């Protein structure tokens, strides 16, 4: 298993790329928590730990509706932070999952604000290039796109690096004082994540015609897979 000191640079680069994927490029869904946290865990030598965090964060992310210029959590960089924090802790550490998920949620919230600031920065750049853009200059459009993507990947890198630098010592301090058992702390995380996911699913099911049957079909298929395995 790689230590966090050795993995800081690879994790920062991963967070940068996944932060870029959220909106700017290529929007290939690799920034979804399930993929992002698993990749972070794999970098630390524990892809299974990353997958666990990613599955929990994915339940929270079901509530996110990334429409237009609305503000929403930035799950790419945040999931890298959560997956890495959980992966560096010994297996069965009480509170490790809780601390990793809380750190990822806070990073996702702050990342949402960072995307708003990033959009405002691009808007200022575009305003300064208004004449060239309105004239249809290919160089102006290309230059603005490249500046936007470059600044976005820097944003993701800074978010990941700062979050890891803050939350690694904070997690160690919290876990040193943790009094709940591993089962109790994990149960609390699962209950919270399930409640958020259930609310997100209900908002769609009770307002969209025909989705109830898809939900029931998914539950039946999942139950069948559990019985088979």
N, C-alpha and C positions, 0 to 999 in steps of 0.2 A: 504494500500500500504506500502510495506517495504521500510525503508529508506536505502540509499546506504551504510551508515556506518554499518548497520546490515547485509546487503546483500553482503558485500565485500568478505567475506570468501566463501560463497556458489558460488558467481559468479567466483571467482578465481578457485575454484575446477571444476566448469563447464567448464571454459575456458581451464583448463588443460586436461580434458577428451576429449573435442572436438578438441583441438590441436593435441592430440594423434590420433584421428580418421582420420585426414586429410590424413596421409600416413601410420603411423606405425601399428595401430590396433584399431578397427577391420575393418575400412573402411566401415562403415555401413551407410554412407551418412548423419549421424546426424550432421555432421559438415557443411553441406550446410547452407548458410545464412538463408534460409526460416525456417529451423528447429532450428538452433542455436540461432538466434535472438528471436524467439518466446519463446524458453526455458528460455532465459535470462529475457525477459519481464514477463514471468510467475513467475519467482523467485521474481521479484519486485512487483508482484500483478497485472500486466497489460499485459497479454499475447497478447491482441490486438495491443498494441503499439509495442511490439516486432515483431509481424507479419508484421506490416507496414514497419518497417525498414528492416526486412528480405526480403520482396518482392522487395524493392528498391535495396538492395545489391545483390539479386539474378540476377537482370538485369545486374549489373556490372560484376558479376561472370561468366556470359555466355561467356565472352571474354577469360576466363581462360582455357587453354588447358594443364592439368597436365600430361605431357608425360615424362617418364623416370626421368632423373636427371635435367631437366630444372628448372629454377627459376620461380616461380609463386606465387601470393598472398596467404597468409594463412588465409582462410576465417573463420575457426572455432572460434579461440579466438577473432578475429576482430569482428565477428558478435555478440558475447556475449557483447563486449564493446558497440557496436552501439545500441543493443536492450536495454541494461541497461540505457544508457545515455538518450535515448528518453523516457523510461518508468518513470524516476524519475522527469521529468518535468511536470508541470500541463498541462492538455489538452488544446490545442489551443495556446500554447506558440509560438509566432512568432520566427522562426529560429531554433526551437528545432530539427526538423527533419534534417535540413541542417547541423547543428553542429554535430549531432549524426552520420550521414552518412559520413561526412568528417573525423571525428575521426576514424570511422571504416575503411575507405579506407586507411588512413595513417597507422593504426595498421596492416592492411592486407599486405601493402607494406613492412613494417618493419619485419613482421612475415615471409615473403618470404625470406628475408635475413637471419633471424634466422634459418630457415630450412637448408639453405646452410651451415651455420656455424656448425649446428648439424651433417650434413652429413660428413663434414670434420673431426669432432671429432670422429665419428664412424670409419672413414677410418684410423685414427691414431690408434685407439684401435685395429682394425683388423690387421694393419701392425705389431703391437706388438705381435699378437697372430698367426702370419702367419704359423709357423711350426705346431702348434696344429690344425689349421683349415685345412691345406693341408693334414694332416694325417687323417682327418675325425673324429676328436674327438667330440663326442656328447656333452660333457660338455662344450667345447670351443664354439661350435655353440650356444648352449642354453644360456650360459653366455653372449655372445655378443648380442644376441637378447634381453635378459632381461635388459642389461645395456643400449641398444639403446632405448627401450621403456620407461625405467625409466627416462632417460635423456630427452626424448621427452615430457613426461608429465610434467617434471619440467620446460622445456622450455615454454610450453603452460601456465603454472601457472604464471611464471614470466612475460610473455608478457601481460597477462590479468591484473595482479595486477598493473604493472607499468603504463599501458595505462589508467586504471581507476584513479589512483592517479594523473596522469598528466592532463587528459582530463576533469575530473569533475570540478576542479576549473577554468580551461581554458574555458570550456563551459559556466559556470556561468558568467565569465567576458565578454565573447563575447555576450551572450544574453542580458546582461545589457546595451550594447551599440547598440543592433540591431535596425536598422531603417526601415527595410522592413516589410511588413505585412505578416501574416502567409500564405495567399494565394500566394503571390509573391514568397516567399522563397520555398514553396513546389512545385510550378510550375517549378522553376529553377532546383530543384532536379529531378523531373520527366522527364524534357526535357533532362537533361544530361544522366540519366540512360537509357532512351528510345533510345537515339542516340547511346550509347555504345552497347546496346542489339541489335539494328537494324543492326549495323555494323557487329556484331558477327554472326547474323543469315544470313546476306547477303553473308559473306565469305563462308558459307557452302552451301547455296542455289545455288549460281551461279557457283559452281565448282563440285557439286555432282549430278549425274543424278537421277532424280525422286524425289528429295527433294522438288521441287516446289509444287508438288501435296500434299505432307504432310503439307507444310506450308499453302496452301490454305484450306485444310481440317480442320486444326487447327483453322484458322481464322473463317471459317464458323461455326464450332462447338462452338467456344467461343461466336460468335455473337448470335447464337441461344440460348445459355444459358442466355445471357444478356436479350434477349427478353422475355424468359420464366419467369425469376425472376423479 
